[in-house]
Amino acid sequence: MSERIDHVVIHVQQHIDDAAAHYAQLGFTLTPRGHHSKGTSNHLAIFGDDYLELLGVEPRNASQPGVQWEHPQGLAGLVFKTADADRTWADLSARQIALEGSAPGAFHRPVEVDGEWLGDARFRTLRIAAALVPNGRVFFCEHGTPELVWRRQWQEHPNGARGLAEYVYVSPDPAASATLLTQAFGAETISFHAHGVRFQAGPVAVWYLTREGVARHYGIDIALVPQQIERAIGLTVRVATRAQTRTLLTDNGVQVLEGAGGQLVVAPAQAQGVILAFT
């Protein structure tokens, strides 16, 4: 079982076309619209070893049972890598972590590039019990066909994006919220800080912060951080150079905030409910 992040999910409640347009404006190269066998649709921003997923439901599938993610718009999925979903299921069960269902689930989506069908991208996933993750999901993903996901033509982004850097939760009690990952991966992956708790997932840091901590972490007005809710709220992306990213965003009409530590920050209203930072 790996503590490395595979991808993160931004839940799109309304029109996935609008979400894709917003993230293209933010400088991400997005894959063509994909359609899962279970009814959801997506666009991906593929990086070197991980990716960002915009996930929604097209109107034609909206009434399909179980297809809707019943979470607020914005960051709603933290997904870890696994090379063996069955082994990970056994490992998590041995650690007494409640899981959804009785075994990993499988699904697929066709992959088409320039009108040519390349095959079905296949996945097996297991999800931690919904009651343990307020307003979102934590799950593990086994890729059966990684060559259909990590394709070179999708890995170059006008904003210079190279990979995920941070995934940030807002929580009234960060230590309590971090208990789940501590139980799953061990206490050695956790460190405690003034305004919250940090979990190191390979090159990506997962933060559980108070509302004040989120504002300090990003160097933004606390009014941009939602109140009285526990959920994933912030995403930081590594870029080649901040100058390249700033120029792209400014040229595309995106308002850029000067964040803490030199980060470039985009307010939630411009990023589908996500505090989006570039470092």
N, C-alpha and C positions, 0 to 999 in steps of 0.2 A: 504493500500500500504506500502510495506516494503522497507527500504533503504539497506537491507542486500544483499550481493552478493550471487547469486546462483552458478554461474560458470563463467569462462573466456574461450575464444575461441582463439586458435592459428590456423590461416589459413594456410593450407598447399597447396601451389600452384602446386607442382610437384607430387612426389610419396609419398603417405601416408605410404607406407612400410618403406621408409627411415626415415620419421619423427618418426614413432613408434620405430624404432631401436635406433634412437638418444635419445629419452626420456627414453627408457629402460636402455640405457647406463648411463643416468643421475640418475638412481636409482629409477625410478617410476614404480610401478606395474600398468600395463595397462589392461583395459578390452579387451575382444575379439573384433574383428572388428564388428562394428554395422552398419546397413544400414537403413537410414531413408526412409520413404515412399515418401519423396520429392526428393530423388536422391543423397543426400550427404552421406558420410560414415565417421565414427569416431572411435577413441579410447579415453577412459577417464582414468584419474588418480583421483580416488575417495578419498576424505578426510573425516573429521568428519561431516561437515555441508555444504561443497562446493566441487567443483571439477574443474579440468583443462581438457579441451577438445581439442584434435587434430582433426581438421575437414578438409576433402578434398573430392575430387570427383574421383572415379575410372574411368579409361578410358572408360568402357562400358556405363557410364552415362554422359560423358563429353559433349555430344551434346544435352542433355535434356534442354529444354527452362527454363531459370531462375535458374538453379541449381548452376551455378558458383558464388562464392563471388568475386566481382570485386574489390578486395583490395590487397595491397602488402602482401607478405609473412610475417608471424609473428603475433603478437597480433592484433586481429581485432574484438574481441567481448567482451563487458562488459555486463553481464547478471544479472539482479536483480531478487530476488524472488517475487512471488506474489501468494497468496492463491486463488485469484479470478481475472482472467484476465479481465472479463467484468467490474468489479468494478474499477480496475486499469485503464482501458481504459477511463472510465467516469471521474475518478479523474484527469488524465493527460489532458484530453480534457478540463476540467473545468479550468485548469491552462494554457490553451491556448498553449499547446505543440503539435506540428504537429506530426501525426502518419501515418504510412504506411497503406494503405488500408482503409477499412470501418469497420473492426471488427477484434478481435483476430483470428489468424489462428491456425489450429490443424494439428498435424502429429504424427507419431508413428514409432517405430522400434522394430523388434522382439528381444527378449533377450534369448540367449541360453548359458547354462553353462555345460561344459563337455558332449556335445552332447544332452542335455535335453532342450527342449523348455519350458521356464518358463512363457511365455506370451508376450504381446506387451507393451513396455514402451510407455506411452501416454503423450503428451505435448500440451499445448496451449500457444502461445506466441503473444506478440505485440511489434512492433518495432518503435522506434522513427524515424521520417523522415530522410531519408538518407542525405539530404542536411545539416542537423544540426550536423552530425558526420563525419568529414573528415577522409577518409581512414579506416573506420571501422564501427561498429554497436554498438548501445546501445539498449538493449531490455529487456523485462520482461518475465519470464517463470513460468507457472503454471504446476506443476507435478501432473498428474493423478494417477501415479503408483510409488511413491518414493521408495517403497520396492524393485523395480526392478533396481534401480540405486544405492542406498546406501546399498550395500551388504558387509558383513564383510570380505569375502575373498579378496575383492579388496581394502581394506582400510589400509593394512599394506604395507609399502614401504621400500625397502632396504636402501634408503637414509634418512629414518627417517621422511619423510614429514608428517605433521599433518594438514595443512590447508593453505589457502591463507593469506598473510599479506599485500601486497601492489600491486596496479596496477598503472603504471606510464605512463603518456602521456608526449611527448615532444611537446612544443607549443611556437611560437614566442610571444604569448600574453596569458599567463596562466589565467589571470582574465577573459578575454573574453571567453576563452574556457570553463571555469567552470560555466558560466552563465546557461547553460542547466541544470546541476544538481541542481544549486541553485533554479532555477525556479520549478524543479520537486519536490524537497524535503524541500526547505526552507533555509534561510540564516543561521540559527543556526547550520547547519551541516558543514559550511565552515569556514576555518581559513586561514589567509594570512601570508606568510613567505617571506624571502628575495628573493628567486628565484622562487616563485610560490605560488600555492594555494593547500590546502589540503581539501578533502571532506571525512568525516568519515562515512563509510558504515558499521555500526556494528563493528566487529573486524577487518575489512579490510579498509586500507587507500587508497583512490584514489588521486593521485598527478597529478597536471598539472604543469610542470616545463619547464623553458627555457632549451636550449641545455646545457648551462653552469651549470644550476641547476641539470640536470640529471647526468652530469659528477661528480659534487660534491656529490650528493645524494648517488651515488654508489661508489664514490672514485676511478673512472676509468679514463683513458685517454679520452679526449673529442673526439678523432678521432673515438672512438667506437660508438659515438652518431650520427645518421644521420643528415644531414644539410637540411635546407630549406623544411621542411615537418612538418606537424602536424599529429601526429598519436600516438597510444599506442606503447610503446617501451620496457617497463621494467616490470618484474613480480618478486615479492618476495614471497617466500614460507617459512612458519614456519616449523622448524624441531625439533626433540627431542633433539639432541645435535649436535653442529657444528663438533665435533671431529668425530662422526659417519659418518656424511655427507662427510667430507673431506676425510676420509679413503676410503669410497666407490668410490668417484669421482676419486681419485688418482689411486686406484687399477684398475679402468675401463679406464684409459688413458685419463681422462678429465683434461685439464689445468684449475687450480683454481686460480683466482685472489684474492688478499687480499683487500676487500672492506672497505668502511667507516663503523665505528662502529662495526668492527669485522665480517661484513657480508662476506660470501663466494660468489664470483661472477663468473659466466660463461659467456664468451663473446658470442655475437650473432651468430657467425659462428658455434658454437657448439650446439646451441639451437634453430634452425629453425628461426633465425632472431630476437630472443628475448634476451635482457639483463636479464639473469636469476640469481637471488640472493637467498641465503638461510640464514635465520636468526634464 
